[in-house]
Amino acid sequence: MSRARDRRRTGFRDRYGPWAMVAGASEGLGAAFAMELAARGLNLVLVARRPDPLAALAARLPTLTRTVVADLGTDEGIEAAGVAGAGVELGLVVANAAYSPIGRFVDMVPDQWRRALMVNCHAPLELAHRFLPGMVARCSGGFVVMSSLAGMQGSPPITVYAATKAFGAILAEGLWAELRGSGVDVVTCVAGAVETPGLAETKARRAPGTLTPDQVVTAALNGLGRGPRAIPGLTMRVSSAVMSRLLPRRTAIALIARASRDLTRPPESGGPHSG
Ligand SMILES: NC(=O)c1ccc[n+]([C@@H]2O[C@H](COP(=O)([O-])OP(=O)(O)OC[C@H]3O[C@@H](n4cnc5c(N)ncnc54)[C@H](OP(=O)(O)O)[C@@H]3O)[C@@H](O)[C@H]2O)c1
């Protein structure tokens, strides 16, 4: 590693270490966040429901790790993550876990949208409220909320997921403004399509501008301290600007609906996704 790179990484660890929590760390973007944060020298609290991939990931990381097997769709799971985070000096939280029910809202069972609200909205709020005060007191830290371009307009057939992603983005932007000057950086990463198991599970066709998890993670972490919102990838920045500023709302919604029309998931899968 070059000296300049080494210095940058040490700076990141001083600013956002010594521990980071990744909520939703067992695969996809969460695992990529964990690997990059460990490479930058941070110790990790890794939260997800499945113990085996969590343990396998922890074994590969070069820094200290704690794994928390917890369902962030439940109060007990959020409490378990909170307790684990309270036991270390947490300088960074990545709110990455998500659940996306696919299909018409009127055909959903209430448990689907309740779960989406719990995992995608309630859990990030709880983690923010538990851990931001400590960071503010230390005048140092960061909070990353994973959002999606799907959340920038109505997005059938992932209408509820999209609405929760809008919540996450607006929450992060408000916190960014509230905490400006406190030493604590908040950013929302508004991603387009990313090659993850969650996306593959939905059988979505590969969209133009699809990024790798590493590209998205780099954009999100580099976005800390630079503004309220990071949109990874030039294609996604351009489509976001066109969709939100140039097109009439009904056209933007129709375009997203068209792009998402093939989304589907095996009925037995309760798994997370994204879009
Ligand atoms: N992939 C995309 O194209 C894309 C695009 C835009 C935005 N995003 C956003 O990026 C984030 C990650 O997406 P991804 O595609 O990497 O997702 P993913 O592959 O489906 O992984 C999601 C992670 O969250 C964990 N998780 C899900 N539900 C959980 C729960 N109830 N409690 C605890 N952990 C839970 C999963 O682990 P367990 O199953 O072990 O719990 C997994 O580690 C999401 O916030 C998503 O909205 C993704």
Ligand as a Chemical Component Dictionary entry (heavy atoms), coordinates in Angstrom:
data_LIG
# 
_chem_comp.id                   LIG 
_chem_comp.type                 NON-POLYMER 
_chem_comp.pdbx_formal_charge   0 
_chem_comp.three_letter_code    LIG 
# 
loop_
_chem_comp_atom.comp_id 
_chem_comp_atom.atom_id 
_chem_comp_atom.alt_atom_id 
_chem_comp_atom.type_symbol 
_chem_comp_atom.charge 
_chem_comp_atom.model_Cartn_x 
_chem_comp_atom.model_Cartn_y 
_chem_comp_atom.model_Cartn_z 
_chem_comp_atom.pdbx_ordinal 
LIG N1  N1  N 0  -28.929 -4.472  -4.795 1  
LIG C1  C1  C 0  -29.407 -3.398  -5.353 2  
LIG O1  O1  O 0  -29.591 -3.338  -6.583 3  
LIG C2  C2  C 0  -29.700 -2.167  -4.513 4  
LIG C3  C3  C 0  -30.061 -0.996  -5.172 5  
LIG C4  C4  C 0  -30.355 0.144   -4.421 6  
LIG C5  C5  C 0  -30.299 0.104   -3.042 7  
LIG N2  N2  N 1  -29.970 -1.052  -2.424 8  
LIG C6  C6  C 0  -29.956 -1.052  -0.960 9  
LIG O2  O2  O 0  -28.737 -1.576  -0.490 10 
LIG C7  C7  C 0  -28.938 -2.321  0.707  11 
LIG C8  C8  C 0  -28.371 -3.722  0.544  12 
LIG O3  O3  O 0  -28.911 -4.323  -0.584 13 
LIG P1  P1  P 0  -28.441 -5.783  -1.047 14 
LIG O4  O4  O 0  -28.942 -5.967  -2.442 15 
LIG O5  O5  O -1 -27.020 -5.988  -0.721 16 
LIG O6  O6  O 0  -29.347 -6.689  -0.126 17 
LIG P2  P2  P 0  -29.224 -8.242  0.097  18 
LIG O7  O7  O 0  -28.207 -8.848  -0.805 19 
LIG O8  O8  O 0  -30.592 -8.701  -0.049 20 
LIG O9  O9  O 0  -28.656 -8.267  1.595  21 
LIG C9  C9  C 0  -29.315 -7.623  2.605  22 
LIG C10 C10 C 0  -28.586 -7.864  3.924  23 
LIG O10 O10 O 0  -29.448 -7.472  4.958  24 
LIG C11 C11 C 0  -29.639 -8.573  5.847  25 
LIG N3  N3  N 0  -31.010 -8.514  6.351  26 
LIG C12 C12 C 0  -32.142 -8.550  5.639  27 
LIG N4  N4  N 0  -33.204 -8.518  6.452  28 
LIG C13 C13 C 0  -32.712 -8.468  7.712  29 
LIG C14 C14 C 0  -33.309 -8.433  8.997  30 
LIG N5  N5  N 0  -34.641 -8.482  9.155  31 
LIG N6  N6  N 0  -32.515 -8.382  10.090 32 
LIG C15 C15 C 0  -31.170 -8.377  9.949  33 
LIG N7  N7  N 0  -30.536 -8.392  8.761  34 
LIG C16 C16 C 0  -31.313 -8.452  7.655  35 
LIG C17 C17 C 0  -29.339 -9.812  5.038  36 
LIG O11 O11 O 0  -28.847 -10.859 5.829  37 
LIG P3  P3  P 0  -29.727 -12.056 6.467  38 
LIG O12 O12 O 0  -30.573 -12.586 5.360  39 
LIG O13 O13 O 0  -28.672 -12.997 6.950  40 
LIG O14 O14 O 0  -30.498 -11.450 7.567  41 
LIG C18 C18 C 0  -28.226 -9.321  4.134  42 
LIG O15 O15 O 0  -26.996 -9.394  4.796  43 
LIG C19 C19 C 0  -30.434 -2.283  0.977  44 
LIG O16 O16 O 0  -30.716 -1.264  1.908  45 
LIG C20 C20 C 0  -31.045 -1.934  -0.356 46 
LIG O17 O17 O 0  -32.247 -1.231  -0.219 47 
LIG C21 C21 C 0  -29.660 -2.185  -3.123 48 
# 
loop_
_chem_comp_bond.comp_id 
_chem_comp_bond.atom_id_1 
_chem_comp_bond.atom_id_2 
_chem_comp_bond.value_order 
_chem_comp_bond.pdbx_ordinal 
LIG N1  C1  SING 1  
LIG C1  O1  DOUB 2  
LIG C1  C2  SING 3  
LIG C2  C3  SING 4  
LIG C2  C21 DOUB 5  
LIG C3  C4  DOUB 6  
LIG C4  C5  SING 7  
LIG C5  N2  DOUB 8  
LIG N2  C6  SING 9  
LIG N2  C21 SING 10 
LIG C6  O2  SING 11 
LIG C6  C20 SING 12 
LIG O2  C7  SING 13 
LIG C7  C8  SING 14 
LIG C7  C19 SING 15 
LIG C8  O3  SING 16 
LIG O3  P1  SING 17 
LIG P1  O4  DOUB 18 
LIG P1  O5  SING 19 
LIG P1  O6  SING 20 
LIG O6  P2  SING 21 
LIG P2  O7  DOUB 22 
LIG P2  O8  SING 23 
LIG P2  O9  SING 24 
LIG O9  C9  SING 25 
LIG C9  C10 SING 26 
LIG C10 O10 SING 27 
LIG C10 C18 SING 28 
LIG O10 C11 SING 29 
LIG C11 N3  SING 30 
LIG C11 C17 SING 31 
LIG N3  C12 SING 32 
LIG N3  C16 SING 33 
LIG C12 N4  DOUB 34 
LIG N4  C13 SING 35 
LIG C13 C14 SING 36 
LIG C13 C16 DOUB 37 
LIG C14 N5  SING 38 
LIG C14 N6  DOUB 39 
LIG N6  C15 SING 40 
LIG C15 N7  DOUB 41 
LIG N7  C16 SING 42 
LIG C17 O11 SING 43 
LIG C17 C18 SING 44 
LIG O11 P3  SING 45 
LIG P3  O12 DOUB 46 
LIG P3  O13 SING 47 
LIG P3  O14 SING 48 
LIG C18 O15 SING 49 
LIG C19 O16 SING 50 
LIG C19 C20 SING 51 
LIG C20 O17 SING 52 
# 
